[in-house]
Every structure is written in structure tokens, then in C-alpha cells.
Amino acid sequence: MPAPLNAFDHALFNLSDKFGQKAAFKNAIVGFVNSRPAPWQGIEAQRARLNEPDRLGILTDALWRAVGDISGPYTEVEPRLSFRSKPQRALLVMDVFNDEFRHGGVHQFFYNSSGALAPDVHDAMLEFGMTQQAGIFKRGLDMFGKTYIRDTEQRRAAFFNQAGWKPLPC
């Protein structure tokens, strides 16, 4: 801690102790939801009518609304992603990778600003149990050297602006 605890800090810690443990709080929320079945039943009825891709789209759209645009510099993107759980972050970066891959392949992903997320994409593939794909992706990631450059312009200058190179059409 940057400074010794003061009276205000101790008062907040005491309040936290009185509030209870995380598990008890979770159980209280679950109990509340279970005691009001009508909203849950409505949600479950909607879910039963949707296929998996539609449900995934709804989930990723909700996550994107919470995170916002992640096409900027990694120094601005990473803090917004860090507030998400590991599975949510994995889902988001895989969504970005899949979009880039569908529109221009792995090359486009690494070339564009989304390429800043490449180490995160590798971790997400492992998180999802995609070990074969993660191994293939890692070979591409390793082409960028031991320390991956997350800054888009620096990555482009170091690897994509070689003599005779030109961007692929999107």
C-alpha cells in the first residue's frame, strides 16, 4: 500500500466485514432471483427459441457495449478488457480475431490494430481448449520475435513495411 491505513480506511474495512463474505452475498442474490420465477421463466422461454449462434451474438453484443471500442492503442484497450472476467475477455478477443480472420485472414489480424491482442488471442484459444489452433497461431505469433510489439504502427514498421511489401486488399 502506498501509505499507512488511516481511520477512514479502517472504517471501510469494518463495514466490509459487516457486509459479509462473497459467497453469502452470491447466495442472497441467487435466493432473490429464485424467489421471483416470472422473470427467469421469461428469459428461459426466450433462450429456448434462440439457436446457439444467436445466443452467442447477444452475449458478445452485451460485452461489447460494456467494453466499448477496442480498435485503439493497446494502452487504452487493455484497461477496459482487464475489468472483464477471464472467460469474457477470451470471448471478446476471439470475436475480434474471428472477424478479422473471416475478412482477411491471419495476416489482416496481425496487420490491423486488433493485432495488438495477439497474445490474448493465443491465451483465449488455450482457455477454450483449442490446443491445435493455439499451436498454429503460436507459430505466427513467434514470427514477430520474443517480445511481441502491441503498438500497431511499431509492429507495421518492424514487420510489414519491408522493401517490396504492399498491404493486402481488404
Buried (B, 14 or more C-beta within 10 A) or exposed (E): EEEEEEEEEEEEEEEEEEEEEEEEEEEEEEEEEEEEEEEEEEEEEEEEEEEEEEEEEEEBEEBBEEBEEBEEEBEEBBEBBEEBEEEBBBBBBBBBBEBBBEEBEBBBBBBBBBBBBBBBBBBBBBBBEBEEBBEEBBEBBEEBEEEBBBBBEEBBEEBBEEEEEEEEEE
